[in-house]
Amino acid sequence: MNKQELTNLVAEILSQMNEQQPMVKGSDYKTVLLQPDRHEVAPVDTGCACDVTALDLRKLYLTENPENKEKFARMKEKTPARLGSGKAGARYKTITMLRFRADHAAAQDAVFSQVPEDYAPKHGMTPVQTECSSKDEYLTRPDKGRRFDQENQQKIRAAIPGKPRVLIVVGDGLSSAAITANAVDCLEAIKDGLRVRNIEFGPDLFVRYCRVGAGDAIGDVTGCELVCMLVGERPGLVTDKSMSAYITYRPHTGVSESARTVVSNIHAQGTPAVEAGAYIAELIEMILKKKVSGVGLHTGAGA
């Protein structure tokens, strides 16, 4: 059989297969189409599958024939946890698995992607970089993400003359998506709150390849009284855009982790960025008055 005859044979077999319906376990094959709640997803006219990331997990209720759907749905609105996912035999439903994989992919993208190069100058921040030279080194050498080389220390000194009382630092951390989504709004809300309270603050810094401890190194260089570090947190399956604020009084290398006051879960589904910024300004005022942050703030330590 030559090449042309083989080609013709394959084409004939494929043609016959298209004329027949596939069989599964001796039963007629029936295509099962996803039928999302009409209130959750707009109809798709292109014939393509819907964007599963557009579905609100708090409203996505897939359990068939529930005993009390209304009560469970009200409870589910309070959490983005994957509850009421239903099942297909002993397995997850297709839409549940697709959403899980989409959220996992978004989390990976947030870790490995970079904050744009023009982000800092566009928002009036001075860009500096830790001792990490790449994203791979940042992920494998956390210690380098807490230190600056001599060149970047000089940049910090040049950008921040004197000893400012408060410094607000934005660091990319483990989620670039969290910073691009939340940092600017939160930063502006913090600064507005500090102005109202007549609390002086220095110029804004942006730190690439940043760990929380980089704020301690900035304290060493500048001698500031307080550092507030806004940093992208390790993304999870609920959101890839979660940011936290780490506030440290008298920051210096070697400070205890328990000496930090943390405001976490700053994102659209948690604490909105502007609301978090207003609260952080209030916290900064309290910390400056009591001259202590972290655990000591809540145990009556300090002034």
Phi, psi and chi 1 to 4 in degrees:
 res  aa     phi    psi   chi1   chi2   chi3   chi4
   1 MET       -  124.0  180.0  179.3  -67.4      -
   2 ASN   -86.4  179.4   57.8   33.3      -      -
   3 LYS   -62.4  -41.4 -178.0  176.9 -179.8  180.0
   4 GLN   -65.8  -40.5 -175.0   58.9   46.6      -
   5 GLU   -65.2  -39.2  -70.0  173.8  -24.4      -
   6 LEU   -64.6  -40.3 -179.6   59.8      -      -
   7 THR   -61.9  -44.0  -58.3      -      -      -
   8 ASN   -64.2  -37.6  -67.3  -21.4      -      -
   9 LEU   -65.5  -44.2  177.7   61.0      -      -
  10 VAL   -62.3  -42.2  170.7      -      -      -
  11 ALA   -62.7  -38.0      -      -      -      -
  12 GLU   -67.8  -41.5 -178.3  179.9   -6.5      -
  13 ILE   -63.8  -44.6  -67.8  173.1      -      -
  14 LEU   -62.9  -37.4  -68.4  175.7      -      -
  15 SER   -64.4  -41.0  176.2      -      -      -
  16 GLN   -67.6  -36.4  -67.5  175.0   -2.8      -
  17 MET   -65.1  -37.7  -70.2  175.1   63.6      -
  18 ASN   -67.6  -23.3  -71.9  -24.9      -      -
  19 GLU   -83.2  -14.2  -67.1  174.5   -2.5      -
  20 GLN  -110.8  150.8  -60.6  176.2   -2.2      -
  21 GLN   -87.4  136.7  -70.7 -176.9  -30.0      -
  22 PRO   -65.4  149.5   23.3  -32.7      -      -
  23 MET  -111.4  141.6  -56.6  -66.3  -71.6      -
  24 VAL  -125.8  116.2  179.5      -      -      -
  25 LYS    51.4   38.9  -65.6 -176.3  178.6  179.3
  26 GLY    77.5    4.6      -      -      -      -
  27 SER  -109.3  159.7  -58.1      -      -      -
  28 ASP   -63.7  138.5  -69.4  -19.9      -      -
  29 TYR   -80.0  128.1  175.4   78.5      -      -
  30 LYS  -129.0  124.6  -62.8  179.8 -179.1 -179.8
  31 THR   -70.1  130.0  -57.3      -      -      -
  32 VAL  -101.7  114.6  178.9      -      -      -
  33 LEU   -99.6  139.5  -62.7  176.2      -      -
  34 LEU   -68.1  129.6  172.7   65.5      -      -
  35 GLN  -118.8   82.7  -62.1  -66.7  -23.4      -
  36 PRO   -68.3  158.4   25.6  -33.2      -      -
  37 ASP   -55.4  129.6 -170.5  -41.4      -      -
  38 ARG   -62.3  -21.7   68.2 -174.3   63.8 -178.1
  39 HIS   -84.1  -14.7  -60.3  -67.0      -      -
  40 GLU   -92.5  -39.5  -60.6  -63.8  -22.9      -
  41 VAL  -130.8  132.5 -176.5      -      -      -
  42 ALA   -69.0  148.5      -      -      -      -
  43 PRO   -58.8  143.2  -22.1   32.4      -      -
  44 VAL  -102.8  114.9 -179.4      -      -      -
  45 ASP   -84.3  -15.1  -61.9  -32.9      -      -
  46 THR   -82.2  -12.0   60.4      -      -      -
  47 GLY    87.1   -3.2      -      -      -      -
  48 CYS   -84.2  162.0  -60.3      -      -      -
  49 ALA   -66.0  151.6      -      -      -      -
  50 CYS   -70.0  160.6   66.1      -      -      -
  51 ASP   -79.7  105.3  178.4    6.5      -      -
  52 VAL   -66.9  -23.0  -66.9      -      -      -
  53 THR   -72.6  -14.1   62.0      -      -      -
  54 ALA   -82.8  -11.0      -      -      -      -
  55 LEU   -76.2  136.0  -62.1  170.5      -      -
  56 ASP   -83.0  114.9 -174.4  -11.0      -      -
  57 LEU   -61.5  -24.8  -72.4  175.5      -      -
  58 ARG   -72.9  -17.2  -62.3  173.2 -169.8  -93.5
  59 LYS  -115.4   -5.8  -62.1  179.5  179.9  178.1
  60 LEU   -81.4   98.3 -171.8   61.6      -      -
  61 TYR  -117.4  111.5 -172.7   57.2      -      -
  62 LEU  -114.6    5.3  -58.2  173.6      -      -
  63 THR   -70.0  127.4  -59.9      -      -      -
  64 GLU   -84.8  140.9  -62.7  176.8    3.5      -
  65 ASN    50.2   53.9  -56.2  -43.9      -      -
  66 PRO   -69.9  154.1   28.1  -35.3      -      -
  67 GLU   -77.0  -35.6 -167.1  167.8  -46.8      -
  68 ASN  -146.1   74.8 -165.6  -27.9      -      -
  69 LYS   -62.5  -42.4  178.4  177.2  179.8  179.3
  70 GLU   -63.3  -43.9  -69.4   73.5   19.3      -
  71 LYS   -66.8  -43.5 -174.3  175.6 -178.9  178.5
  72 PHE   -67.4  -37.9 -167.2   91.0      -      -
  73 ALA   -63.9  -38.5      -      -      -      -
  74 ARG   -64.4  -39.9  -72.1 -163.7  -57.4  -88.8
  75 MET   -66.9  -39.1 -179.8  177.0   67.4      -
  76 LYS   -66.8  -27.9 -176.1  172.1  167.4   58.8
  77 GLU   -64.6  -15.1  -74.2 -178.6   -3.7      -
  78 LYS   -88.9   -4.3  -58.7 -179.5 -175.5  -60.6
  79 THR  -149.1  144.0  174.2      -      -      -
  80 PRO   -87.1    9.3   31.4  -34.4      -      -
  81 ALA   -61.5  152.9      -      -      -      -
  82 ARG   -82.2   77.4  -72.8  164.6  166.1   77.7
  83 LEU  -106.4  153.3  -55.5  175.8      -      -
  84 GLY    62.3   40.1      -      -      -      -
  85 SER   -82.1  -11.5  -62.3      -      -      -
  86 GLY    70.5 -173.7      -      -      -      -
  87 LYS  -157.1  158.5   59.9 -178.7 -179.8  177.9
  88 ALA  -120.6   95.1      -      -      -      -
  89 GLY    69.4 -124.0      -      -      -      -
  90 ALA   -97.5    8.4      -      -      -      -
  91 ARG  -117.7  168.3  -61.9  175.4  175.6   82.9
  92 TYR   -67.3  156.9  -65.4  118.8      -      -
  93 LYS   -72.4  158.5  -71.4 -169.0  172.6 -176.9
  94 THR   -59.2  -44.8  -59.8      -      -      -
  95 ILE   -65.0  -33.5 -170.8  172.0      -      -
  96 THR   -64.7  -44.9  -57.8      -      -      -
  97 MET   -67.8  -40.1 -179.7   56.5   68.4      -
  98 LEU   -63.5  -41.3  -70.3  176.4      -      -
  99 ARG   -67.2  -39.5  178.9   56.5 -173.2  -93.3
 100 PHE   -59.6  -45.9 -178.3   91.6      -      -
 101 ARG   -68.2  -36.6  -65.6 -177.7   64.7  179.1
 102 ALA   -66.0  -42.9      -      -      -      -
 103 ASP   -66.9  -37.4  -70.0  -19.1      -      -
 104 HIS   -65.2  -40.7 -174.3 -103.4      -      -
 105 ALA   -65.0  -39.5      -      -      -      -
 106 ALA   -63.9  -38.9      -      -      -      -
 107 ALA   -63.8  -42.3      -      -      -      -
 108 GLN   -64.0  -43.4  -71.4 -178.2  -49.8      -
 109 ASP   -60.8  -39.6  -71.3  -15.0      -      -
 110 ALA   -63.5  -34.9      -      -      -      -
 111 VAL   -73.6  -44.0  170.4      -      -      -
 112 PHE   -90.5  -12.7  -72.0  102.3      -      -
 113 SER   -84.1  166.1   61.9      -      -      -
 114 GLN  -114.0  147.3  -59.0  -90.5   19.9      -
 115 VAL   -66.3  135.1  173.6      -      -      -
 116 PRO   -53.8  147.5  -25.1   33.7      -      -
 117 GLU   -61.6  -31.8  -69.9  -67.8  -25.1      -
 118 ASP   -88.9    4.4   64.1  -14.3      -      -
 119 TYR   -60.5  -50.5  179.4   83.2      -      -
 120 ALA   -64.2  -54.6      -      -      -      -
 121 PRO   -63.1  -31.9   16.7  -28.7      -      -
 122 LYS   -62.6  -32.4 -179.9  179.3  177.8 -179.2
 123 HIS  -108.8   18.8  -63.2  -68.3      -      -
 124 GLY    71.9   28.5      -      -      -      -
 125 MET  -106.3  149.1  -55.1  177.1 -163.7      -
 126 THR   -87.0  120.2  -61.4      -      -      -
 127 PRO   -84.5  133.5   29.0  -30.9      -      -
 128 VAL  -135.3  169.8  -67.0      -      -      -
 129 GLN  -138.8  141.7 -175.8  170.7  -44.3      -
 130 THR   -72.6 -174.3   61.7      -      -      -
 131 GLU   -69.0  -10.9  -71.2 -175.2   -4.0      -
 132 CYS   -68.2  137.8  -61.5      -      -      -
 133 SER  -101.5  -11.0   58.8      -      -      -
 134 SER  -156.8  168.5   66.1      -      -      -
 135 LYS   -64.1  -39.1  177.9   68.2   80.1  168.4
 136 ASP   -61.4  -43.3  -73.6  -17.6      -      -
 137 GLU   -67.3  -36.4 -173.1  172.7   33.4      -
 138 TYR   -60.0  -42.0  168.1   74.2      -      -
 139 LEU   -73.7  -28.0  -66.3  173.3      -      -
 140 THR  -100.7  -14.0   56.2      -      -      -
 141 ARG  -129.7   75.7  -70.2  -68.6  -55.7  -87.0
 142 PRO   -56.7  -30.8  -22.2   33.1      -      -
 143 ASP   -62.4  -36.6   56.4  -44.3      -      -
 144 LYS   -71.0  -23.8  -72.8 -168.4  172.3 -174.7
 145 GLY   -75.7   -1.0      -      -      -      -
 146 ARG  -109.0    0.5  -56.3 -175.7 -174.6  103.0
 147 ARG  -128.9  159.7  -57.2 -167.5  -59.8 -101.4
 148 PHE  -123.7  144.2  -61.9   93.9      -      -
 149 ASP   -78.2  176.7   58.8   21.4      -      -
 150 GLN   -61.7  -38.4  -70.2  -63.2  -37.5      -
 151 GLU   -61.8  -45.1  179.4 -177.2   -8.6      -
 152 ASN   -75.1  -29.2  -79.6  -81.8      -      -
 153 GLN   -62.6  -39.4  -71.7 -177.7   35.8      -
 154 GLN   -64.8  -37.5  -70.0  -62.6  -29.8      -
 155 LYS   -62.8  -40.1  -73.0 -177.5 -179.8  178.8
 156 ILE   -65.6  -44.6  -65.4  170.7      -      -
 157 ARG   -62.5  -40.4  -70.8 -169.1 -174.8   97.1
 158 ALA   -67.7  -35.4      -      -      -      -
 159 ALA   -78.9  -25.6      -      -      -      -
 160 ILE  -128.0   85.2  -55.2  173.0      -      -
 161 PRO   -73.1  153.5   26.6  -33.0      -      -
 162 GLY    71.0 -161.7      -      -      -      -
 163 LYS  -120.4   90.9  -66.8 -175.6  178.1 -179.5
 164 PRO   -66.0  152.3   25.1  -33.6      -      -
 165 ARG   -72.4  -46.0 -166.8  175.2 -170.1 -165.7
 166 VAL  -129.1  135.5  173.4      -      -      -
 167 LEU  -121.2  133.1  -84.5 -178.6      -      -
 168 ILE  -109.3  121.4  -52.0  171.8      -      -
 169 VAL  -119.0  135.1 -179.7      -      -      -
 170 VAL  -108.3  125.0  176.7      -      -      -
 171 GLY  -123.0  141.2      -      -      -      -
 172 ASP   -63.7  -39.8   51.9    2.8      -      -
 173 GLY    62.3 -146.5      -      -      -      -
 174 LEU   -94.5    6.0  -73.2  166.7      -      -
 175 SER  -146.0  103.1  174.5      -      -      -
 176 SER   -66.6  -32.6   57.8      -      -      -
 177 ALA   -63.4  -35.9      -      -      -      -
 178 ALA   -64.6  -38.8      -      -      -      -
 179 ILE   -71.2  -47.9  -65.7  -55.6      -      -
 180 THR   -65.0  -26.8   54.8      -      -      -
 181 ALA   -85.8  -30.7      -      -      -      -
 182 ASN  -125.6  -27.7  -57.7  -64.6      -      -
 183 ALA   -61.6  -45.9      -      -      -      -
 184 VAL   -65.0  -46.4  171.7      -      -      -
 185 ASP   -62.0  -42.7  -71.8  -17.4      -      -
 186 CYS   -66.1  -42.9 -170.8      -      -      -
 187 LEU   -59.5  -46.3  177.0   66.7      -      -
 188 GLU   -66.5  -36.5  -67.2  -56.8  -41.1      -
 189 ALA   -66.7  -38.6      -      -      -      -
 190 ILE   -62.7  -47.5  -65.4  171.1      -      -
 191 LYS   -65.0  -38.1  -67.2 -165.0  -68.9 -172.2
 192 ASP   -61.5  -42.7  -74.2  -15.1      -      -
 193 GLY   -65.5  -37.1      -      -      -      -
 194 LEU   -69.9  -36.9  -64.7  179.7      -      -
 195 ARG   -62.9  -43.4  -69.5 -171.6 -170.4   99.6
 196 VAL   -60.0  -33.3  168.7      -      -      -
 197 ARG   -92.6    4.9  -66.8  168.9  170.8   81.5
 198 ASN    57.8   39.3  -65.5  -43.6      -      -
 199 ILE  -102.2  122.0  -62.2  173.8      -      -
 200 GLU   -75.0  144.3  -63.4  179.4   -0.6      -
 201 PHE  -141.4  152.0   52.8   88.9      -      -
 202 GLY   -86.9 -178.9      -      -      -      -
 203 PRO   -61.5  155.2  -20.9   32.6      -      -
 204 ASP   -81.4  141.1  -53.2  -32.9      -      -
 205 LEU  -114.9  145.8  -72.6  177.1      -      -
 206 PHE  -119.3  126.7  172.4   75.9      -      -
 207 VAL  -113.0  121.0 -178.8      -      -      -
 208 ARG   -88.0  144.8 -169.3  172.4  -67.8  -80.5
 209 TYR    57.6   54.8  -54.1  136.6      -      -
 210 CYS  -102.1  131.2  177.1      -      -      -
 211 ARG  -104.4  163.2  -61.4  -78.7  177.0  172.4
 212 VAL   -57.3  -38.3  173.3      -      -      -
 213 GLY   -63.5  -12.9      -      -      -      -
 214 ALA   -61.9  -27.5      -      -      -      -
 215 GLY   -64.7  -32.0      -      -      -      -
 216 ASP   -67.7  -41.5  -58.0  -22.9      -      -
 217 ALA   -65.0  -34.9      -      -      -      -
 218 ILE   -66.4  -36.3  -69.5  172.2      -      -
 219 GLY   -62.2  -38.9      -      -      -      -
 220 ASP   -60.9  -42.3  -68.2  -22.2      -      -
 221 VAL   -75.0  -40.3  173.9      -      -      -
 222 THR   -99.0  -24.2   63.8      -      -      -
 223 GLY    70.4   23.0      -      -      -      -
 224 CYS   -68.1  160.1   63.6      -      -      -
 225 GLU   -80.5  -32.9 -173.4  174.9   -6.0      -
 226 LEU  -148.6  139.2 -179.8  147.5      -      -
 227 VAL  -118.1  133.0  159.5      -      -      -
 228 CYS  -115.1  112.6  174.7      -      -      -
 229 MET  -103.0  117.9  169.6   79.0   74.2      -
 230 LEU   -95.2  120.0  -57.7  178.7      -      -
 231 VAL  -140.3  143.8   64.4      -      -      -
 232 GLY   -71.5  130.1      -      -      -      -
 233 GLU   -90.1  163.9  -69.8  -72.4   14.6      -
 234 ARG   -57.8  119.8 -178.5 -179.1  -70.0  103.8
 235 PRO   -72.8  153.3   25.4  -33.1      -      -
 236 GLY  -129.3 -164.3      -      -      -      -
 237 LEU   -85.3  -10.6  -65.9  174.1      -      -
 238 VAL   -84.1  -43.5  171.1      -      -      -
 239 THR  -154.4  149.7  179.4      -      -      -
 240 ASP  -104.5   10.2   58.8  -38.8      -      -
 241 LYS  -122.8   31.3  -62.5  179.3  175.9   65.2
 242 SER   -87.5  127.9 -177.3      -      -      -
 243 MET  -118.7  151.4 -175.7 -179.7   76.4      -
 244 SER  -128.9  158.6  -70.7      -      -      -
 245 ALA  -115.5  126.5      -      -      -      -
 246 TYR  -112.0  115.8  -69.1   82.2      -      -
 247 ILE  -109.1  123.4  -51.3  169.0      -      -
 248 THR  -127.4  125.0  -50.0      -      -      -
 249 TYR   -86.4  134.8 -175.2   76.1      -      -
 250 ARG    50.0   61.7  -65.7  -63.5 -178.1 -166.9
 251 PRO   -67.8  138.4   26.7  -34.7      -      -
 252 HIS  -161.5  156.3   60.6  -84.8      -      -
 253 THR   -59.6  129.3  -60.8      -      -      -
 254 GLY    98.2   -1.8      -      -      -      -
 255 VAL   -62.5  145.3   69.1      -      -      -
 256 SER   -69.9  144.3  170.1      -      -      -
 257 GLU   -62.7  -29.0  -67.3  -61.9  -38.1      -
 258 SER   -71.6   -8.0   64.0      -      -      -
 259 ALA   -89.3    6.6      -      -      -      -
 260 ARG  -103.3  141.4  -52.1 -171.2 -159.3  -78.5
 261 THR   -99.8  128.9  -64.6      -      -      -
 262 VAL  -119.5  134.2 -175.5      -      -      -
 263 VAL  -115.3  113.3  179.1      -      -      -
 264 SER  -111.7  177.6   59.1      -      -      -
 265 ASN    56.8   46.1  -70.2  -51.5      -      -
 266 ILE   -89.2  101.4  -56.8  172.3      -      -
 267 HIS  -168.2  174.8   57.8   90.6      -      -
 268 ALA   -60.7  -35.1      -      -      -      -
 269 GLN   -90.8   -5.7  -61.9 -179.6   61.3      -
 270 GLY  -111.1 -118.6      -      -      -      -
 271 THR   -92.4  118.3  -57.3      -      -      -
 272 PRO   -58.6  150.5  -22.7   33.0      -      -
 273 ALA   -58.1  -43.9      -      -      -      -
 274 VAL   -67.1  -43.3  173.5      -      -      -
 275 GLU   -62.0  -42.5 -178.9 -179.6  -24.3      -
 276 ALA   -62.8  -40.3      -      -      -      -
 277 GLY   -61.1  -41.5      -      -      -      -
 278 ALA   -63.7  -40.5      -      -      -      -
 279 TYR   -68.6  -39.2  175.7   60.9      -      -
 280 ILE   -63.5  -39.7  -69.1  166.4      -      -
 281 ALA   -60.9  -40.6      -      -      -      -
 282 GLU   -63.9  -41.6 -177.3 -179.8  -24.2      -
 283 LEU   -63.4  -42.7  -88.7  177.0      -      -
 284 ILE   -59.9  -42.7  -70.8  174.4      -      -
 285 GLU   -60.2  -43.9 -179.8 -176.6   36.5      -
 286 MET   -64.7  -42.6 -176.6 -172.3  -54.6      -
 287 ILE   -65.4  -41.0  -70.4  168.9      -      -
 288 LEU   -65.0  -36.2  -70.0  173.5      -      -
 289 LYS   -69.6  -42.7  -74.2 -179.7  178.5  178.2
 290 LYS   -87.1  -12.4  -66.0 -169.8  175.1 -176.4
 291 LYS    58.2   39.0  -58.9 -174.4 -177.2  -58.7
 292 VAL  -159.7  147.8   66.5      -      -      -
 293 SER  -130.8  171.3   56.9      -      -      -
 294 GLY    77.6 -144.4      -      -      -      -
 295 VAL   -58.7  -38.0  174.0      -      -      -
 296 GLY   -61.5  -26.0      -      -      -      -
 297 LEU   -64.9  -27.8 -174.2   65.2      -      -
 298 HIS  -105.7   -1.3  -53.4  -74.3      -      -
 299 THR  -113.1    9.1   58.3      -      -      -
 300 GLY    82.9   10.4      -      -      -      -
 301 ALA   -75.8  170.4      -      -      -      -
 302 GLY    88.5 -168.3      -      -      -      -
 303 ALA   -70.1      -      -      -      -      -
